[in-house]
Amino acid sequence: MSKLEMDQDLARIVLATLARNNAELTYIVSLLKEHADEESTDIRVKIARLIGDTGFDIMDPIFSAFPELKEEFQNRLEKYNRSFP
C-alpha cells in the first residue's frame, strides 16, 4: 500500500464524510427492509457490502496512518453515539 499523502485535517474531513455517508446508507437499508418487498434484498446486500468496503478499503488505512483520529472517533462514538462532528 502506498503512503497516504494527506494531513490530519484532510483525513478528519474524509473520515467524517464517509461516516456520515455510511450512516445514511445504513438508514436506507433499514427503510428498504421495512418498506420494500423481498426483491430489495439484493440491493440491501450491495449497500451493506459498500458500507463494509468503505470501512475496510478507505477508513482503516486512514486510521492506521492517523491512530489519534481513530481514538478521537471512538471517543465521540461512545460519548455521543456518532463518530463524526
HUZIPE-V262924 format. One record per pair of residues at least 12 apart in sequence whose C-alpha atoms are under 6 Angstrom apart, sorted by the first residue. I is the first residue (numbers start at 0). J is the second residue. Records with the same first field share a line. If there is no record, write none. Layout:
# HUZIPE-V262924
I: J + J
This chain:
# HUZIPE-V262924
15: 83
21: 50
28: 43
